Amino acid sequence: MSGPQGSSEGGPSRAVLVGVDFGTGHSFDPTLDELALLASSAGDETVARVIARRSAPDAALFIGSGKADEVKALVVLHGADGVLFDQALSPAQQRNLERHLGVPVADRTALILEIFARRAKSHEGKLQVELARLQYLSTRLVRRWSHLERQRGGVGHRGGPGEAQIELDRRMLGERIKTLRARLEKVKRQRGTQRRARERSGSFRVSLVGYTNAGKSTLFNALVKAQAYAADQLFATLDTTTRSMYLEALGTSVSLSDTVGFIRDLPHKLVEAFEATLQEAAEADLLLHVVDASSPVLQEQRDEVERVLQEIGAGDVPQVLVYNKIDRLDPLPRQAHDWIERSPGHWVPRVFVGALHGQGLDVLRGLIARAASPEGLNPPLSAPSPDLTPESSLGSALPFPP
């Protein structure tokens, strides 16, 4: 957790989770399951969950004093080391909550940034995460230097050592951010050179995108027989990996890239910092949009990925929807492939796979080969029957091949 130093026994930090429902128009997870997974990914143990309902955030304590007292009682009852909020907090709200609750407080943004910092392995990934964290930290300097706020000059003088320290720290952060941006711009140019080299070679570029923990890395490994790290956790991999994939139907190879996963309310600064990596998706010839078919909120996850793809300029790249983890469904989908309406009048192919056990991969390879051929992925002449496309049924006509 961003703040707690671990439990008193030296084990994982014990965290109370808090989510606030602000009504329609605001994303909200009533189970807080995703926040719990994020906490687990950061090494925290969830000991209690609190749901609040408000029409608007409280300016001082975000959840109001009454709910804050309820959270404080749970902190004491469970011996919690900190509190995690599912929404973003302002610096003042975070500072006030820490004073009121008596334990460190972190919001969703800080938690995601902490996980990214732990998972980044490549030089580029580390630069991107450091930039995002420093940009986040720069808004919270007043909290970090609150121990100096009472140090003032003499009568008639404003400011003092505390204010000077804040300005010094802000200037140092600004210089470091400027340096990181310059280094990432160099990385971006290098990636551009590599992409142009692949374009000159005529290589068809395929990128895996999708919500975090949808199984992208497992699918990547299955398609190219790679050994990229894959685990059943959020943000298991952050660094883009590119491999060559041979397609027997075409008698040639295509380039396949595995990219960082998306998540609801992904901090904008993180998207901005990962621009060089996400450019792989924006400049691909085909996106394999991997969806966890077993997720109870798969439509919301699909929509969030589509939103980020639009944000990074990849909204118009041709797609194949890959519904993964079908081995977790009962019954199995009764067809291997159909078409689904991505937007009004715009149909895209959908294929059902179980990457872990190799189910449906031949069908997926066939679709990739069709996309890379001169004919491309042409939708059916007439719109598919509506009864083949509902998310609830996951298709209905043909038997799924063994």
N, C-alpha and C positions, 0 to 999 in steps of 0.2 A: 504493500500500500504506500502511496505517496505520503509519507509522514510518519506512520508508526515504525518503530524500530524492532518489531517482532513482539511476540508475547513474552510475558515474564518468565515462562519456562523455556524460552529459546526456540519454540516451535513457530508455526505460522501465525501471522497476526489474526486476531479474532475481530471480525467486522460485522457491524450492523448495517444492513442495506436499507436505503430510503428511496422511494419513488413517488412522484407527485403527478396526479392526473389533473391536467388543466382543461379537460374537455375536448370537444371536437376541434380538429385543426392542429392538434399537437400529438406527436408520437408518444405512445405510452405502453409499457409492458406491465400488465397487472400482476403477472407472476414474479417479475424481477428475475426470471431464470437466466436471461442473457447477462444481466449484471452479475449474478452469482458465478456464471462461467468466466466472465472477465476477472472477477475477484480471484477465482481459483487459478486462472492463468497467471495472475500476479503473485500467487503464493499465499493468498489469504483464505481464511476459513469463515464461512458465513454462519453466524450464530443467531441472527434474528432478521426479520424483514418487516418494514413498516410502509404502509400505503397511506398517502395523504391526498385529499381532494380540495382543490382551490380554484377559484376563477382567475387568479393572477398570483405571481410570486410575492411573498412578503418582502418588502424592501430591505429589512434588517436581517431576518432569520430565514428567508426563503419559504419555510413551512409554517411560520408563525410561532409565537411563544408557547401556546398550548401543546402543539405537536412536538415542538422541540423538547419540552419537559417530558413527554412520553418517550421520546428517543433516549433522553438522558437516563430515564429509569431503566430502560433496557440495557444501556451501556453498563450501568452499575450492576444490574442483575446478572448479566452474562460475563462480566469482567472483560468487556470488549476493549480492544486496543485502538479502535478508530471507527469512523462512520463513512460509508460510501454513498454518494448521491448519484441517481441515474440521470440527472440533468446537469447542465453546466451551471456553476455558481459564479457570481461576481466575486472579485477579491474581497470586497467589504462583507458580503454574506458569508464567505468562507471564514474570515477572521472573526466575525461575530459568533458564528456557530461553534468555532473552536473554543472561544471563551465561555460560551454557555454550556457546552457539553463536557468540557474538560479533557477532550481527547482530540487527536488530529482528525481533520476532515478532508476528504478528497472527492472530486466530482468525476463524472464519466470521462471527461477529456483527460484529466491527469492520469486516470487509471489506464486508458488506452496508450497514452504516451509512455507510461512506465513499462507496459508490456512490449511495446515496440523497441524501447531502449534495451530490454533484455534479449530480444529475439534477433535484432539486427546483427548480421555476421560479416557482411562485406564492408569494404571501406566506404562505398557509396551509401549503403544502407545506414551506417553509423552517422555519416554526415547529415543525411536527411532527417534522421530522428533527432540529432542534436539541435539542428536548426529549429525544428518544430517545438522542442522543449524550451529552448531559449526564448522563442517568441511568446510562448505561453507564460514563462517565468517573468518576462519583462513587464507584464501587466500586474504582477503581484509583489513588486519590490517593497511597497509600503508595508505589507504584512511581514516580510522577511526582516525588515529593519525597524519593527515596532518597538524594540527595546531601546532605540535611540530617539524615539519621538519626543520624549520629555526633555531632551538636552537642547536648551535654547541659549541664545546669546543674552547679553545684559539688557537693562532697561532701554527701550527704544530700538533694540536690534531684533530683527526677525531672523529666523533660521538658526543655524548652529551645526554642531558636528553631525547630528542625525541627518539633517537635510543634505549636508555635504556628502555624507557617505552614500545616500540614495542616488545623488547625481553622479557620483563617481562610479557606482555599480551600474547605473543605467548606461553610462558612456562606455564602460567596458563591455557590457552586453551588446550594445549597438555595434561596436567594432568587431566583436566576434561574429555576430549575425552577418555583417557585411562580408567578412572573410569567408564564411561558410557559403554564402550565396555565390560568391565568385568561384569557389572551388566546385560547387554543384553546376554552375554554368559551364565550366570546363568539362565536367562529366557528361553533361547534356550534349555538348558538341562532339565528344568522343562517341557517344551512343549514336548520334546522327550520322557520323562517318561510317560506323559499323552497319547501320541500317541501309545507307546508300550502297555499301559494298554488297549487301545481300540483294538489293534491288537490281544492281548490275548483273549479279549472277542469275537473276531470274527466279530466285527462290520465292515460293508462295509462303506468306507469313501467317501463322495461326497463333492466336493468343488465348489462353485460358483466363476467364474472369469469373467472378461470382462472389457470393456472400462468404464471409469467413467460415471455415469448418464445413463447407459444402462438399469437400473431397477433391479439390482441384489437384493437389499434389499427388494423391493416390492415383487419380486418373492420368496425370502426367507420367508417373512411373510406369503405369500399365501400358500406355501407348508407345513409349520410347524405351522401355526397359532401363530406365534411369534409377538412381538411388537417392533422389531428392528426399529430404526429411519430410515425413508425413506423420501426423498424430491427430487423435480425436480431441482437439482443443482449438481455441480461438487463436488466430494469428500464429499458427505453427511455423509458417515460413513467411519471410518478408522480402527476401532478395529474389529478383527475377532470374530464372534459369532458362536457358535456351538450348534445345537439342534438335538434331535432325531426325525426322520420322519418315521412314520409307513406306510408300503406298504402292502395294503390288498392282492395284487396279490401274495406276498411272504409269508404273514402271519408273518412277522417280521419287525424290524425297521432297518434303516440305519442312519449313522451320517452325517448331512448336515452342512457345514460351509460356512459362508458369508465372503469374503475377501475384502481387499482394492481394489479399482478400478485402472486401468492403464490409462495412457494418453500419447499422443505423447511427445517425448523428456522428459520423466520422468527422473529427475536427477539421475544419476548413484548412487550417494551417498545415495539417498533416497531408491533406490532398495536395496542397501547394508545394510542400517540401518534396513529395514523392513524384513531382511532375515528370522528372526525367525517366523514372521507372514506368509510370503509367502511360508514358508516350508510346511504349511498346503496344499497348492496346489501341491507342488512337490511330496508329499508323499500320495496324495489321490489315491483312486482306480478308480475314475471317475471325470472328470471335466465337469461342465455345463458351457459352454462358452456362456455367455449372450451377445447378439448383439441387438442394437437398430435398428429394421427393418425400422424405419422411417427416419433414418439418411441419408442425401445425400452423406455421405462419409463413409458408413458402411464398405466397403472393406478395406479402409485405416485403420479404427479402428480395424477391425479384424486382419489385418496384424501386427499392432503394438502390440496387445495382444499376438499374436503368437510369436513375437520377444522376448518379455519379458519372456514368458513361457520358451522359449529355454534358455534364460539367467539364469533363476533360476533352471534349471534342470527339468522342468515339460513338456518339449516338447513331450515326448513319452507317457504321461499319456492318456488313452482313453478319448475321448471327445464326448459330445452331443452338437451340435450347437443349441442354444435356441434363435430363432428370436423373440424378445419381442416387445411390443407396436404395435401389429398389428391393434389395434383399431384406430390407426392414419393413416392407409393405406386406400386408395380408388382406386380400389376395394380391398376387402380382398383377401388374398391368397386362392386359390381354392382347397387346400389340407392341411391336418393337419400335415403331416409328409412325408419327402422324404429323399434321400441320396445325399450328395454333396461331391465333390472331394476336400479333404483338401490339399493333395499333390499328385503328379502323382501316380496313382494307389492305393491311400489310401482314401477310402470312409468312411465318418462318417455320422451318422444320423442327420437330421435337423428337428426341430419341431417348429411350429409357435404358439406363445402364446400371450395372453394379460393378464399379471399378475394382473393388476389393477382390471379387471372384471372377472378373472378366466377362460378366454378362453384357451382351449387347455391344461389345466393342467393335465387332466386325461390321455391324450396321453403321456405327459412328464413323469408322474408317471409310466406309463407302460414301457417306455423306460428305466427308472432307475431300475425298477424291473428286466427287461431282462438283464441289465448290471450286476446286483448283483446275477443273477442266474448262475448255473454252465455252461450253454450254452454261456452266454455272449452276447455282441452286435455283431452278425455276419452280415456282409454286404451281399447284395443279390448275388446270384451265378453269375449273369451277371451284368456288369456295368450298372447303371441306364442310361436311355436315356438322351443324352445331353440337350434336350429341357426342361428337368425338373430342371436343375440346374443353369441357368443364374441368376446372382444377380438382373438383371433388371426386370425379370418376377416373381421372387420369387415362382416358381413352376407353374403348370398349369393343373393338370389332374382332381383330385377328388374334389367334393364339400366340403367346410370346414364345419365341424359339428357345430350346433348351440351351 
